[in-house]
């Protein structure tokens, strides 16, 4: 089905793009279409682990995550579609003095936001998550009972159902190959089906966000960085209701997945892509790096020995987009009317999608809070930067997602 003329065109049918469309429609904007080059949720969103951690090192990030969790119930109520949110709780484990200090900082932030958390010891970790049988190296841990995880595809399906019921049009297999600008404003988008007039383009293209921005001559340092995890064959003692685990010192996370273990992490030496070298219709690299996955398994096996002997049932890898300063890029761009960004999710694209969409609506209202204003793409348009530095800094954000020194046990 070809796209139609629409007042608002959202480019990207992942969690963020679909959340933006849904929120726009809820706000009363009915003339909205979403253009997706492939399938809805078919790229990075479908590769997300879906873990939702609300306890953060800053009040703003914590409030965003808490708002997203509140929205899950509202989305289910309003759309009648489950988002498959499981409130399992999460445990963040500290193996070093610096990691323990961070736990205490996170606990202090949680106290400010009203999020219930509790500091526990290794024995407490085992009590809450019995598969963690090796606890002698655990200095402390933070128990967050309101955390959990969701299924990304289910969340997107709910966004889409809600948006469609409010008149939003979704067009798949429809890459945007050009954007026409006239008199300093966006006029239309070009696809293989031809042009479609539009007044506002929202770039929510995930790892292709910078590529899409370049269609209107705007360079923004939004860098795709590889992220991988695996799911084991069934492991006795593991089930979907176990708390999620995060071990920042080792850059590893894990959770239950239908009787199996889902295990992933953040690489110490990240792999990124240059947006100037990928087209808006490009398929991103999909090779499996078994050394990286093996390192994640080795890290988790120090506390959950069973993972060492578990076979691998499935591997997931995507290219979430990162910014050099680790913050979202949200809001209208400088110097061009009718073009706005909802990008650079820094691995929060699924779980933070509702909050990011709300930030965008606030930014479009021309009266954003100081925090939302700080996310503006103008922060990169008004300074000089290089692609080499941007890639290095974005990779560093990924590599320090859990900002703890490496620990050897």
Secondary structure, 3 states (H helix, E strand, C coil): CCCCCEEEEEECCCHHHHHHHHHHHHCCCCCEEEECCCCCCCCCHHHCCCEECCCCCCHHHHHHHHHHHHHHHHHHHHHCCCCCCECCCEEEEECCHHHHHHHHHHHHHHHHHCCCCEEECHHHHHHHCCCCCCCCCCCEEEEECCCEECCHHHHHHHHHHHHHHCCCEEECCCCEEEEEEECCEEEEEEECCEEEEEEEEEECCHHHHHHHHHHHCCCCCEEEEEEEEEEECCCCCCCCCCCEEEEHHHCEEEEEECCEEEEEECCCCCCECCHHHCCCCCCCCCCCCHHHHHHHHHHHHCCCHHHHHCCEEEEEEEEEEEECCCCCEEEECCCCECEEEEECCCCCCCCCHHHHHHHHHHHHCCCCCHHHHCCCCHHHHCCCCCHHHHHHHHHHHHHCCCCCCCCCC
